[in-house]
């Protein structure tokens, strides 16, 4: 019996090729798009879930200014030492310290690696698998090092790495005690070389357990399953205030917090990750919904045209049950063909999709989520487009339908009309979203940053000692316009903050005033072309050590003018200039207060070089020659400020491109469904069209008759979409500190675009029907 159902379903599919093709194309495209979106969504949600106790892992945060929501994800090293035995709800502590890029030597070869220091309990909290070594004793001694598997392969090939000796900065010799698997791409932690935390005592920070003033460490906490996060946070705050007796006055609004590990990727400060994930989940649902609507609309519309077929089947003995399963078989066959095509499309498109999304997504046919998605979609389609028509058509009287071609269960079109409205409402919202997202991304890329990023590249100083000689040589090059140094590697994410600042007339309400700080060389503002609104820049004389520059925001908040006397980080000095506000972080944040200072003892960690418009290659060549001459132990690396800026918004740009692609697919599917319904309408009115043309109706009259109802439905969808689209886009834009205002013309443009697309879809088929020869349609009457 099942074989017979499938055979008849296949014949029906071949007999109605045009409609079958519309069904298969729509379903296969929607299923492929939905799975691709969900692969991206699932990857975003999967970050840090590989750890068995991930739900109980937190990173310690410090709120220093609740009014301005200033939260640091770093803490002093002493807090872990003091809290370990006092807070019973904490199972494990692990401090980490980013030591930056360091020189690693092995067998006479030099390498640069990013080095991280961690407490031994780090490997009790996180479940990164070990390839070599002992998880219970990851560091054999204070002078041990743990490598990632790829780093071990890089240094030692296939040899056993345990016991191998590496030299760090040509001073410290470290023995490899363990090798761990490379941390997966969906881990927030990406460590390659790991050293013992206590090693810091020997060469950098001798007083780790009693230092409350330096917030340079990330502290990871594993709580007991029954722990109360708020209670633990309060206990941490009490411990800090009880032991940091030198800063009681500054700790009035100070408090600790715990940030869930599972929220780091999507919910960290300034991130729009969680919002983007929900938006893409909604787009996936819309795409699948539109395809399902198309299928349901066309199947239910065509169901009544099968009255005579069903009547004949009942006359020759088919029961209602047989007819019911026959209609379901047809829907199943179409869906399985569409699912096969969709999976084939996904495998073919994945490399291209990964390039656009910047991910490493794979499709596994044993992933239960894929089959749950396909199964639930099939269930909905069978329920709406299979069960409903099957039940309706299998219950009417055969004699009546064979006599006059009608049934007592004729379908009404109100459901189909509502579904068409929903389709185009979604389409207009997507078109509006596409326009607004493109405008916002263009606004960010073109916004005045307050400095000139063109033709400027920066490179780390590393161990370079001959700074004055190098700078003089560079400035003598015709291809270089300026050279300076600063403590930050780029003006995209300055993180240095201080509360150690005072001035005459400082109000008591600003006792915990927080200001960003940037140590620069005297000519930094000249090289970056940062304009002044008052005063002047540094002079390049010893007086600079007692001079400070504020940005406009700091000057307004402090009510400062040129000449104001400051006490900053223990130094007394004078404000000599106020710069125009410039972006020293990304535009997710509003520009904060900033103080620029010159430290004569520290030249700066990064060079900034401004080249002529056509002199970039020559300038880089010159820098490389000097680097090889004075600092050859280190690999030369550089980056342009413009590239750094682009990288900062690369994820937003990628998300924008993906959104445009999937929004286009949704709009295409809406048009595909509309095309199917117009085709069906034209076929059902063939004879009416023929009679009207015989009586003198024009092509325009015929087209108006066929398209009027559909255009009215589309117009209704536009009206509903207007406030919905505006609200959704305003919510999305609220995440940007600097954002566009949605222009009045966005809605009319989106509506007109959707209307033109609908008209092109509807009129094309209507015109063909209107031009048909009436003789052909009336021949059999």
FIPAFI-128071 format. One record per residue (C-alpha): x, y, z. Coordinates in steps of 0.2 Angstrom, whole numbers, plus 2048, in hexadecimal, padded with zeros to 3 digits. Example, Ala and Ser with C-alpha at 12.3 -4.5 7.8 and 13.67 -1.06 7.14 Angstrom:
    u    v    w
  83E  7EA  827
  844  7FB  824
end
This chain:
    u    v    w
  800  800  800
  80E  80C  805
  816  808  7F4
  806  80D  7EB
  805  81D  7F4
  816  822  7EF
  814  81D  7DD
  804  828  7DC
  80C  836  7E5
  81B  835  7D8
  80F  835  7CA
  805  844  7D1
  816  84E  7D3
  81B  84B  7C1
  809  84F  7BB
  80A  860  7C3
  81C  864  7C0
  81A  877  7C2
  813  877  7D3
  81E  868  7D9
  82D  872  7D3
  827  882  7DD
  824  877  7EC
  835  86F  7EB
  83F  87F  7E7
  837  888  7F5
  839  87B  802
  84B  876  7FE
  851  888  7FE
  848  88C  80E
  84E  87C  817
  860  87F  811
  860  891  816
  858  88D  827
  865  87F  82B
  873  88B  826
  86D  899  831
  86A  88C  840
  87C  885  83E
  882  897  841
  876  89A  84F
  87B  889  857
  88D  88D  856
  88A  89E  85E
  881  895  86D
  88E  888  86E
  89C  893  875
  8A4  88C  885
  897  87E  886
  8A5  870  885
  8A9  871  897
  89F  866  8A3
  89C  873  8B0
  89A  882  8A4
  88A  887  8AC
  893  88A  8BD
  8A2  893  8B6
  8A3  8A6  8B8
  8B0  8B3  8B5
  8B2  8C1  8C2
  8AD  8D2  8BE
  8AF  8E3  8C7
  8A3  8F1  8C6
  8AC  901  8CA
  89F  90E  8C4
  88D  907  8C5
  886  918  8BF
  88F  916  8AE
  88F  903  8AE
  8A2  902  8AE
  8A5  8F0  8B1
  8B7  8E8  8B0
  8B9  8D6  8AC
  8CA  8D6  8B5
  8CE  8D5  8C7
  8DC  8D6  8D3
  8E7  8C6  8D6
  8E4  8C7  8E9
  8D1  8C4  8E9
  8D3  8B2  8E4
  8E0  8AE  8F2
  8D5  8B6  8FF
  8C4  8B0  8FA
  8CA  89E  8F7
  8C7  898  909
  8BA  8A4  90E
  8AC  8A1  901
  8A6  890  902
  89A  891  8F3
  8AA  893  8E8
  8B1  882  8E3
  8C0  888  8D8
  8C9  898  8D4
  8D5  89A  8C5
  8DE  8AB  8C1
  8E4  8AE  8B0
  8F0  8BB  8A9
  8F3  8C0  897
  906  8C2  896
  905  8C7  883
  910  8C2  875
  921  8BC  87B
  931  8B5  873
  932  8A2  873
  943  89A  86E
  945  887  86A
  955  880  862
  95B  891  85D
  94A  896  854
  940  8A5  85A
  92D  8A5  85B
  920  8B2  861
  912  8AA  86C
  904  8B1  876
  907  8AB  888
  8FA  8A9  895
  8FD  8A5  8A8
  8F0  89B  8B1
  8ED  893  8C2
  8EE  880  8C3
  8DC  87F  8C7
  8D8  886  8B6
  8D8  874  8AF
  8CC  86E  8BD
  8C0  87C  8B8
  8C1  879  8A5
  8C1  869  89C
  8CE  86C  88E
  8D4  85A  88A
  8E6  856  88D
  8F0  84D  87F
  900  84B  88A
  902  84E  89D
  8F8  84D  8AD
  8E8  857  8AF
  8EA  855  8C2
  8FC  85D  8C1
  8FC  867  8B1
  90C  871  8B7
  91A  865  8BD
  922  874  8C5
  923  887  8C4
  92D  887  8B4
  921  87D  8AA
  917  881  89A
  908  879  892
  906  87A  87F
  8F7  878  874
  8F8  869  868
  8FB  874  859
  909  87E  861
  911  86E  867
  911  867  855
  918  878  84F
  927  876  85B
  92A  864  85C
  921  85B  84E
  91C  849  852
  929  848  860
  923  846  872
  922  858  879
  923  854  88B
  934  859  893
  939  865  884
  940  875  88A
  93B  886  883
  943  897  887
  938  8A6  88A
  93F  8B7  886
  950  8B0  886
  94F  8AF  899
  943  8A2  8A0
  945  890  89C
  935  886  89D
  932  873  89B
  922  86D  892
  918  864  89F
  908  861  895
  8FF  863  884
  8ED  867  882
  8E1  865  873
  8DF  876  86A
  8D1  880  872
  8C2  87E  866
  8BD  88D  85C
  8AD  88F  866
  8B7  892  876
  8B8  8A3  87D
  8CA  89F  883
  8D7  89C  876
  8E7  898  87E
  8F7  891  875
  904  892  882
  900  891  895
  90C  894  8A4
  909  893  8B6
  901  8A2  8BE
  90E  8A2  8CD
  91C  8A4  8C0
  917  8B6  8C0
  91E  8B8  8D1
  930  8B5  8CB
  931  8C2  8BE
  922  8CE  8BE
  916  8CF  8CD
  91E  8C9  8DD
  910  8CD  8E8
  901  8C4  8DF
  8F8  8BF  8EF
  8F7  8D0  8F7
  8F5  8DC  8E8
  8E4  8E4  8E8
  8E8  8F3  8DD
  8EC  8EB  8CC
  8DD  8E5  8C2
  8E7  8DB  8B5
  8E0  8CA  8B8
  8D1  8C0  8B2
  8CB  8B4  8C0
  8C0  8A5  8BC
  8B5  89E  8C9
  8AC  88D  8CA
  89D  88E  8D5
  895  880  8DE
  884  87B  8D6
  87A  882  8E5
  884  892  8E6
  87B  8A3  8E5
  884  8AE  8D9
  87E  8BF  8E1
  883  8B9  8F2
  895  8B4  8EC
  897  8C5  8E4
  893  8CE  8F4
  89F  8C3  8FD
  8AD  8C7  8F1
  8A9  8DA  8F3
  8AA  8D8  906
  8BB  8CF  905
  8C2  8DC  8F9
  8BC  8EB  904
  8C2  8E3  914
  8D4  8E0  90E
  8D7  8EF  902
  8D8  8FB  910
  8E2  908  906
  8D3  90C  8FB
  8C4  90D  906
  8BE  91D  8FF
  8BF  918  8ED
  8B5  908  8F0
  8A4  90F  8F4
  89C  909  8E4
  8A8  8FB  8E1
  8A1  8E9  8DF
  8A5  8D8  8D9
  89A  8CE  8CD
  89B  8BD  8C4
  898  8BC  8B1
  892  8AB  8AA
  89F  8A3  89F
  891  89E  893
  88C  8B0  891
  89E  8B6  88C
  89C  8B4  87A
  88B  8BB  877
  888  8C6  886
  898  8CF  88A
  899  8E2  88B
  895  8EA  87A
  891  8D9  872
  881  8D8  867
  884  8C5  866
  874  8BF  86F
  869  8CB  865
  870  8C6  855
  86E  8B4  859
  85C  8B7  85C
  859  8C1  84D
  861  8B4  842
  856  8A6  84B
  847  8B1  846
  84D  8B3  834
  84E  8A0  833
  83D  89E  83A
  836  8AB  82E
  83E  8A2  81F
  837  891  824
  826  899  828
  826  8A1  817
  82A  891  80D
  81D  888  818
  810  895  814
  814  894  801
  811  881  802
  802  881  80C
  7FA  88F  802
  7FD  886  7F1
  7F8  875  7F7
  7E8  87B  800
  7E4  886  7F1
  7E6  877  7E4
  7DE  86A  7EF
  7CC  86F  7E9
  7D1  86C  7D7
  7D4  85A  7DB
  7C1  857  7DF
  7BE  84C  7D0
  7CD  842  7D3
  7C8  83E  7E5
  7B6  83B  7DF
  7BC  82E  7D2
  7C7  826  7E0
  7B9  824  7EC
  7AE  81D  7DE
  7BA  80F  7DB
  7BC  80A  7ED
  7C9  816  7F5
  7C5  819  808
  7C7  829  811
  7D6  822  819
  7DE  81D  809
  7DC  82F  802
  7E2  836  812
  7F3  82D  811
  7F4  830  7FE
  7F4  843  801
  801  841  80F
  80C  837  804
  80C  844  7F7
  812  851  804
  81F  845  80B
  826  842  7FA
  828  854  7F6
  830  858  807
  83C  84A  806
  842  84F  7F5
  844  861  7FB
  84D  85B  80B
  859  851  800
  85D  860  7F5
  85E  86C  804
  86B  861  80C
  875  860  7FC
  874  873  7FA
  87B  875  80C
  88A  86A  809
  88E  873  7F9
  88C  884  801
  895  882  811
  8A6  887  80C
  89F  897  804
  894  89A  814
  8A3  897  81F
  8AD  8A5  816
  89F  8B1  818
  89B  8AD  82A
  8AD  8AB  82F
  8A9  89B  838
  8AE  888  836
  89C  881  835
  899  86F  830
  889  865  82D
  888  854  835
  87A  848  830
  87B  841  841
  876  851  849
  865  84E  851
  861  861  850
  861  860  83D
  855  851  83D
  84A  85A  84A
  849  869  83F
  845  85F  82F
  838  854  839
  82F  863  841
  82E  86C  830
  827  85C  828
  81B  85A  836
  814  86C  834
  813  86A  821
  809  85A  823
  7FE  861  830
  7FA  871  826
  7FC  86C  814
  7F9  859  815
  7ED  855  823
  7E1  863  820
  7DE  861  80D
  7DE  84E  80F
  7D1  84E  81D
  7C6  85B  813
  7C7  852  802
  7C6  840  808
  7B5  844  811
  7AA  84B  803
  79D  841  7F9
  7A3  83A  7E9
  793  83B  7E0
  790  84E  7E2
  7A2  853  7DD
  7A0  848  7CD
  790  84F  7C9
  793  862  7CB
  7A6  863  7CF
  7A2  86B  7E0
  7A4  865  7F2
  79C  86B  802
  7AD  86E  809
  7B4  87B  7FD
  7C3  884  805
  7C2  896  808
  7D1  8A2  804
  7D1  8AC  814
  7DF  8A1  81C
  7EA  8A3  80C
  7E7  8B6  80C
  7ED  8B7  81E
  7FC  8AD  81A
  800  8B8  80B
  7FF  8C7  816
  80B  8BF  823
  817  8BB  815
  819  8CD  80E
  818  8D5  820
  828  8CA  823
  82F  8CF  813
  82D  8E2  816
  835  8E1  827
  844  8D7  820
  846  8E4  812
  845  8F2  81F
  852  8E9  82A
  85E  8E7  81B
  85D  8FA  817
  860  8FF  829
  86E  8F3  82D
  877  8F8  81D
  875  90A  822
  87C  907  834
  88B  8FE  82E
  88F  90B  821
  88D  919  82E
  899  910  83A
  8A6  90E  82C
  8A4  920  826
  8A3  928  837
  8B0  935  83C
  8BB  92C  849
  8C3  93D  84E
  8D4  938  847
  8DB  933  836
  8DD  920  835
  8E2  921  822
  8F4  91B  81E
  8F9  917  830
  900  907  836
  906  901  847
  911  8F4  84D
  917  8ED  85E
  927  8F3  865
  92B  8E3  86D
  93D  8E3  874
  943  8F1  869
  94F  8FD  872
  955  909  865
  945  913  865
  94C  924  861
  958  91D  854
  94A  914  84B
  93E  923  84C
  94B  92F  845
  94F  923  837
  93C  921  833
  939  933  833
  947  936  826
  93D  92B  81A
  934  935  80C
  926  928  80D
  922  92B  820
  919  93A  826
  919  937  839
  91E  92A  846
  918  929  859
  916  91C  866
  908  918  872
  903  90B  87F
  8F4  904  875
  8F6  8FA  865
  8E7  903  85D
  8DA  90F  860
  8CC  902  860
  8CB  8FB  871
  8D5  906  87E
  8D2  8FD  88F
  8DE  907  89B
  8D3  90F  8A9
  8D7  918  8B9
  8CE  920  8C8
  8DF  928  8CE
  8DB  939  8C8
  8D7  949  8D2
  8D5  95C  8CE
  8D0  96C  8D7
  8BE  96D  8D9
  8BA  95A  8D6
  8A9  957  8DD
  8A7  94A  8EA
  89A  941  8DE
  8A9  93D  8D3
  8B4  936  8DF
  8B4  925  8D6
  8B6  92E  8C5
  8BD  922  8B8
  8C7  928  8A9
  8CF  91F  89B
  8E2  922  899
  8EE  921  88B
  901  923  88C
  908  92A  87C
  917  933  875
  917  945  873
  912  946  860
  904  939  861
  8F6  945  85E
  900  94C  84F
  903  93B  847
  8F1  936  849
  8EA  947  844
  8E0  949  853
  8D9  95B  854
  8D9  966  864
  8CA  971  869
  8D5  97A  876
  8E7  97B  87B
  8F4  972  872
  8FD  961  872
  90D  95B  87A
  91D  965  877
  92A  957  877
  933  95F  885
  935  959  897
  926  963  89C
  91B  956  894
  91D  94B  8A3
  912  957  8AD
  906  95B  89F
  8F6  952  89B
  8E9  953  88C
  8D7  94F  88F
  8C9  94B  882
  8B9  955  881
  8AF  948  88B
  8BB  949  899
  8BC  95C  899
  8A9  95D  899
  8A8  951  8A7
  8B6  958  8B2
  8B1  96A  8AD
  8C3  96C  8A8
  8CB  979  89E
  8DD  97C  898
  8E8  980  8A7
  8DF  975  8B3
  8EA  96D  8C0
  8E9  95A  8C1
  8EF  94C  8CC
  8F0  93C  8C2
  8F8  92C  8C6
  902  935  8D4
  909  942  8C8
  904  955  8C9
  902  95D  8B9
  8F8  969  8AE
  8EB  967  8A0
  8F3  96E  890
  8E7  969  883
  8D5  962  880
  8D3  957  870
  8C3  955  866
  8BB  945  86B
  8C2  936  861
  8BD  924  862
  8CA  919  86C
  8BE  90B  86D
  8B1  903  861
  8A1  90C  85E
  897  900  869
  89C  90C  877
  89A  91F  879
  8AA  928  879
  8B0  929  88B
  8BC  935  895
  8CE  933  890
  8DE  93A  896
  8EE  93A  88C
  8FF  93B  895
  911  939  890
  91C  92E  89A
  92F  932  897
  934  921  89E
  929  916  893
  92A  91A  881
  91B  910  87C
  917  8FE  877
  911  902  865
  918  90C  857
  90C  916  84C
  912  91A  83B
  909  926  82F
  90E  924  81D
  90B  92E  80D
  8FD  929  802
  908  91F  7F6
  916  91B  802
  90F  90C  80C
  91A  8FE  804
  92A  909  806
  926  90D  818
  923  8FB  81D
  933  8F6  814
  93D  903  81E
  935  8FD  82E
  939  8EB  82B
  94B  8EF  827
  94D  8F8  838
  944  8EA  841
  950  8DD  83A
  95E  8E8  83F
  959  8EC  851
  94C  8DF  856
  94F  8D0  84B
  94B  8C3  859
  938  8C8  857
  92D  8C5  848
  928  8D6  840
  915  8D8  840
  90A  8E7  83C
  8F8  8ED  839
  8F0  8FC  831
  8E4  906  83C
  8D7  905  82E
  8D8  8F2  82E
  8D7  8F1  841
  8C7  8FC  83F
  8C0  8F0  832
  8C4  8E1  83C
  8BA  8E9  84B
  8AA  8E9  841
  8AE  8DA  836
  8A2  8CF  840
  894  8DC  83E
  897  8DD  82B
  897  8CA  82A
  886  8CA  833
  880  8D7  828
  884  8CD  818
  87D  8BD  81F
  86D  8C7  824
  86B  8CE  812
  86D  8BD  80A
  860  8B5  815
  854  8C4  814
  856  8C2  801
  852  8B0  802
  842  8B3  80C
  83C  8C1  800
  840  8B5  7F2
  835  8A7  7FA
  827  8B3  7FD
  827  8B7  7EA
  828  8A5  7E6
  818  8A2  7F0
  80F  8B1  7E8
  814  8AA  7D7
  80D  899  7DB
  7FC  8A1  7E1
  7FB  8AC  7D2
  7FE  89D  7C6
  7F1  893  7CF
  7E4  8A2  7CE
  7E8  8A5  7BB
  7E5  892  7B8
  7D4  892  7C1
  7CE  8A1  7B8
  7D4  89C  7A6
  7C2  89B  7A0
  7BD  8AB  7A8
  7CC  8B4  7A1
  7C7  8AD  790
  7B5  8B3  791
  7BA  8C4  797
  7C6  8C6  788
  7B9  8C0  77C
  7AE  8CE  783
  7BB  8DB  781
  7C5  8DC  791
  7D6  8E3  78F
  7E7  8DB  795
  7E7  8E8  7A2
  7D6  8E4  7A9
  7DA  8D1  7A9
  7EB  8D5  7B3
  7E1  8E0  7BF
  7D5  8D2  7C2
  7E2  8C6  7C6
  7EE  8D1  7D0
  7E2  8DC  7DA
  7DF  8D0  7E8
  7F1  8CC  7EA
  7F7  8DE  7EA
  7EA  8E2  7F7
  7F1  8D4  802
  803  8DA  800
  7FE  8EC  804
  7F6  8E6  814
  806  8DD  818
  810  8EE  815
  804  8F7  822
  807  8EA  82F
  81A  8E9  82C
  81D  8FC  82E
  81C  8FE  841
  823  8EC  844
  833  8EF  839
  836  900  841
  835  8F9  853
  841  8EA  84F
  84E  8F6  847
  84D  903  854
  850  8F5  861
  85F  8EF  857
  866  900  855
  865  903  868
  875  8F8  86A
  87F  905  861
  886  915  86B
  887  91D  85A
  879  919  84E
  86F  91F  840
  85D  926  841
  851  91C  837
  84C  927  829
  83A  92A  824
  83D  923  812
  843  912  818
  831  90B  81A
  82A  912  80A
  83A  90B  801
  838  8FA  809
  825  8FA  805
  828  8FF  7F3
  835  8F2  7F1
  82A  8E4  7F7
  81C  8EB  7ED
  826  8EB  7DD
  82D  8DA  7E0
  81B  8D4  7E3
  815  8DD  7D3
  823  8D6  7C9
  81E  8C4  7CF
  80B  8C6  7CD
  80B  8D0  7BD
  817  8C5  7B3
  80B  8B6  7B5
  7FC  8C0  7B3
  802  8C8  7A3
  805  8B7  79C
  7F3  8B1  7A1
  7EC  8C1  79A
  7F4  8BF  789
  7EE  8AD  787
  7E3  8A9  778
  7D1  8A8  77E
  7CD  89B  770
  7D9  88F  77A
  7D0  891  78A
  7BE  891  783
  7C0  883  776
  7B9  875  782
  7A9  87F  787
end
